[in-house]
Amino acid sequence: MAGALAEGVRLEPGTEPFGADADAAELHATLLRPPESERERAVFSARNAPAGLTEPAA
């Protein structure tokens, strides 16, 4: 299981697991790793910022 519905952004284009040819164990390990791409870091930051304190996208 990948987590809550809101965590689905971790599987969107621009993230490491998007389109990955991996079994469930490999996918789970990928989801546990820290974000690597700029998109993954942006998603991670937005998810972990206090409500109302995120900056609008440029």
C-alpha positions as CSV (number, residue, x, y, z in Angstrom):
1,M,0.0,0.0,0.0
2,A,1.4,3.4,-1.0
3,G,-0.4,5.4,1.8
4,A,-3.3,7.8,2.0
5,L,-4.9,9.1,-1.2
6,A,-3.2,12.5,-0.7
7,E,0.2,10.7,-0.9
8,G,-0.6,9.8,-4.5
9,V,1.4,12.9,-5.6
10,R,4.4,10.7,-4.9
11,L,3.5,8.6,-7.9
12,E,2.9,11.5,-10.4
13,P,5.1,12.3,-13.4
14,G,8.4,13.8,-12.4
15,T,8.8,11.5,-9.4
16,E,11.1,8.4,-9.3
17,P,8.4,5.7,-9.0
18,F,6.3,7.1,-11.9
19,G,6.4,4.4,-14.6
20,A,8.8,2.3,-12.7
21,D,9.0,-1.4,-13.6
22,A,9.2,-2.6,-10.0
23,D,7.6,-5.2,-7.7
24,A,5.8,-4.1,-4.6
25,A,8.8,-4.4,-2.3
26,E,10.9,-2.2,-4.7
27,L,8.1,0.4,-5.0
28,H,7.7,0.5,-1.2
29,A,11.5,1.1,-0.8
30,T,11.4,3.8,-3.4
31,L,8.6,5.6,-1.6
32,L,10.5,5.4,1.7
33,R,13.6,7.1,0.2
34,P,14.1,10.9,0.6
35,P,13.0,12.9,-2.5
36,E,15.6,13.2,-5.2
37,S,14.2,15.2,-8.1
38,E,13.2,18.9,-7.9
39,R,9.5,17.8,-8.3
40,E,9.8,15.3,-5.5
41,R,11.4,17.9,-3.2
42,A,8.6,20.4,-4.0
43,V,5.9,17.9,-3.2
44,F,7.7,16.9,0.0
45,S,8.0,20.5,1.1
46,A,4.4,21.3,0.3
47,R,3.2,18.3,2.2
48,N,5.3,19.1,5.3
49,A,4.8,22.9,5.4
50,P,2.4,24.3,8.0
51,A,-1.1,25.1,6.5
52,G,-1.3,28.5,4.9
53,L,2.5,29.1,4.9
54,T,3.4,27.7,1.5
55,E,4.5,30.1,-1.3
56,P,2.6,30.2,-4.5
57,A,4.2,28.5,-7.5
58,A,6.3,30.9,-9.7
